[in-house]
Amino acid sequence: MTKHYRALLILLSLILLGVAVLWRPALTQQADVTPPATVYKHSEETSSVEKPCSNDHPEWRDAQVIEGVDIVAAPACQPDNPYEVAVSVKGANNVSMATLMQTDFAQDALIMGEDLDKDGDPDVIHIKLEVVELNGGTPDGDFLMNTYDIAPGIQPGLWVYAPKSRGMAVKNFNSTVAAPILRVPSPSIRVEQGDKVYITLENTHYLPHTIHLHGVDHPWMTADGHDNDGGEEHAVFPGKKHTYEIQPRHAGTMLYHCHVQTAQHMMMGLSGLFVVEENRPNNWVQTFNMGAGQVRHPSVAVTKTYDQEYDLFYQSVDKKLARIIQDANDPRLIARHMSRDYNMTESFENYFLLNGRSFPYTLRDSLVIAEENQTIKLRMANVQRSAVALHIHGHKATITGYDGVEQTQAQQITRDVIDMAPAQRVDLSLKTQNNGLNSYGPGLWMFHDHVVTGTTTDGMEPGGNMAILAYQSLLDAQGMPKMHDELLNEVFSKDYYAKKQALWGQGDFAHLLGEAGLIAPDYLRVIGFGLAVGLMIGTLVFLLRESKK
């Protein structure tokens, strides 16, 4: 080969490489530029876009009375099943079969003593919990079972405590979706100060677990001398059951969680709020608050001071840990991968959840919905690995308690950033008086973790534990925030979090962002780059061989 041909090949390779590297879609500021055809379009035909609210049970939002239980209104898109609230207040043994059959509770999930003492409410409570797997693998095929989406298209493997249930774990025979009672987080549990409470863990799972009552007043041993602290040395093995006995003397916001391989099992989801309410006459408390969120039957002590009550439960998920139960079905393999191969010190927090969901699903059932001139009680817990710095836009809340201990008036602090260390609980009094301090006025005020990773979902923002303090006048008929249509159309799509969708996808702007504004990368440039690199490498190899001749 002559020197001229060699030089020409080298020059051609360098030109192609330069064109592939430097070429970009035109980034022009001209107003009359037509966006490229690949810009994401909002339309009903886009299958990845969900309705922000399915509006399945609008009748559940109304205030109502079931079995003599007053259930307050819940304007959010996905309100709790009011029949579950009624059973959670009265017990499965004190409601009609017709009411019980409107729930998934087993007949012995919650039993309350029939004999009421002189204060007018039951004082002996029997609770039965199971451990349930969500989004787990199955030997029946390449799909997940008991599916539960934390955000559009995102299904990490999870474990939760759930009230003992009846029937199937899925919605119906033709579905792999988990029954509504099986969800994240484990339910908030409420009992009354002085109640005799028996909590039985019926371990139907394939690994050992316990229930540790974190911060809850309890003796170290049961009355018959067995374990009562739920430590790892007293694990409840598969197929076994164990009852923990308490009669708490101190009221406050506490926790419960598994204490077997605590780091892994808590991050897998085995934790929940445990609230001990102050003793009051005729105080039928809501024993289960499914998935946390709004308390639809607040206690007597709460209603004397507050207009509303909410549970806010923050947790995180490491997708590498969560994947273990999706990649193997054999409990021996899962145990090995989780306790030997997986290293918690090298783990990450990829998903950040508020009440079991990440944004935008937090808008469906984790809004705090307010009116002007209200006082709202917020019970918060942080069970993720990192700290939470909760910031509420437009408001400053007052910290009234830490870790189940009420603060004196002099100790109470009003702030707009509230810190919570891992496993810490904080009680807040949120006032909506429009005085420039407690509230700046009605709005759709975001509240979120100001540790910036907390508002991401596997690195994509907006996501994570972001939610809204919404004044009711600014919600539509389905309980979704008004004036958010463009954002909701954008993020209620699995393509958004799979990074296959345009960023800020309106056509008149997205093309200015290059590849981030396209529904997919610019494959022409990628292919051109690959061809140019291949041609250059081939030319160099050819020239090297020629030089050796």
DAGI-V625812 format. One record per backbone hydrogen bond with DSSP energy under -1.0 kcal/mol. NH is the residue of the N-H (numbers start at 0). CO is the residue of the C=O. If there is no record, write none. Layout:
# DAGI-V625812
<<NH & CO> <NH & CO>>
This chain:
# DAGI-V625812
<<5 & 1> <6 & 2> <7 & 3> <8 & 4> <9 & 5> <10 & 6> <11 & 7> <12 & 8> <13 & 9> <14 & 10> <15 & 11> <16 & 12> <17 & 13> <18 & 14> <19 & 15> <20 & 16> <21 & 17> <22 & 18> <32 & 29> <38 & 35> <45 & 42> <48 & 45> <49 & 491> <59 & 56> <60 & 57> <63 & 70> <65 & 68> <68 & 65> <70 & 63> <71 & 295> <73 & 60> <77 & 363> <84 & 80> <85 & 81> <86 & 82> <87 & 83> <88 & 84> <89 & 85> <90 & 86> <91 & 109> <93 & 90> <99 & 95> <100 & 96> <101 & 98> <102 & 99> <105 & 163> <108 & 105> <110 & 125> <112 & 123> <119 & 116> <124 & 195> <125 & 110> <126 & 197> <127 & 108> <128 & 199> <129 & 161> <131 & 159> <133 & 157> <134 & 145> <135 & 144> <136 & 324> <140 & 137> <142 & 140> <144 & 135> <146 & 175> <149 & 153> <153 & 150> <157 & 133> <158 & 267> <159 & 131> <161 & 129> <163 & 127> <165 & 103> <170 & 176> <174 & 171> <177 & 146> <178 & 168> <181 & 178> <185 & 270> <187 & 288> <188 & 272> <189 & 286> <190 & 274> <192 & 276> <193 & 247> <194 & 191> <195 & 122> <196 & 245> <197 & 124> <198 & 243> <199 & 126> <200 & 241> <201 & 128> <202 & 239> <203 & 201> <208 & 235> <211 & 256> <213 & 211> <221 & 225> <224 & 221> <227 & 219> <233 & 230> <235 & 208> <238 & 202> <239 & 236> <241 & 200> <243 & 198> <245 & 196> <251 & 275> <253 & 273> <254 & 213> <255 & 271> <256 & 211> <257 & 269> <264 & 260> <265 & 261> <266 & 262> <267 & 263> <268 & 265> <269 & 264> <270 & 268> <271 & 255> <273 & 253> <274 & 188> <275 & 251> <276 & 190> <281 & 118> <284 & 282> <286 & 87> <286 & 284> <288 & 187> <291 & 288> <292 & 310> <294 & 308> <302 & 298> <303 & 299> <304 & 301> <305 & 301> <306 & 374> <309 & 376> <310 & 292> <311 & 378> <313 & 380> <314 & 352> <316 & 350> <321 & 317> <322 & 318> <323 & 320> <325 & 322> <326 & 322> <333 & 329> <334 & 330> <335 & 331> <336 & 332> <337 & 333> <338 & 334> <339 & 335> <340 & 335> <341 & 336> <345 & 342> <346 & 343> <349 & 316> <350 & 316> <352 & 314> <353 & 356> <354 & 312> <356 & 353> <357 & 149> <358 & 463> <360 & 357> <362 & 359> <363 & 360> <365 & 361> <367 & 467> <369 & 469> <372 & 431> <375 & 429> <376 & 307> <377 & 427> <378 & 309> <379 & 425> <380 & 311> <381 & 423> <382 & 313> <387 & 419> <389 & 417> <390 & 447> <392 & 445> <394 & 391> <395 & 437> <396 & 414> <397 & 428> <398 & 412> <399 & 426> <400 & 426> <401 & 404> <402 & 424> <404 & 401> <406 & 399> <411 & 407> <414 & 396> <417 & 389> <419 & 387> <422 & 381> <423 & 420> <425 & 379> <426 & 400> <427 & 377> <428 & 397> <429 & 375> <431 & 373> <434 & 432> <435 & 438> <439 & 393> <444 & 468> <446 & 466> <447 & 390> <449 & 388> <453 & 450> <454 & 451> <455 & 452> <456 & 459> <457 & 349> <459 & 456> <462 & 454> <464 & 453> <465 & 462> <466 & 446> <468 & 444> <469 & 367> <470 & 442> <471 & 369> <473 & 470> <474 & 471> <475 & 479> <478 & 475> <481 & 473> <487 & 483> <488 & 484> <489 & 485> <490 & 486> <491 & 487> <492 & 490> <493 & 47> <497 & 493> <499 & 494> <502 & 515> <508 & 505> <509 & 505> <511 & 508> <512 & 509> <513 & 510> <515 & 512> <516 & 513> <517 & 514> <518 & 37> <522 & 520> <525 & 521> <526 & 522> <527 & 523> <528 & 524> <529 & 525> <530 & 526> <531 & 527> <532 & 528> <533 & 529> <534 & 530> <535 & 531> <536 & 532> <537 & 533> <538 & 534> <539 & 535> <540 & 536> <541 & 537> <542 & 538> <543 & 539> <544 & 540> <545 & 541> <546 & 542>>
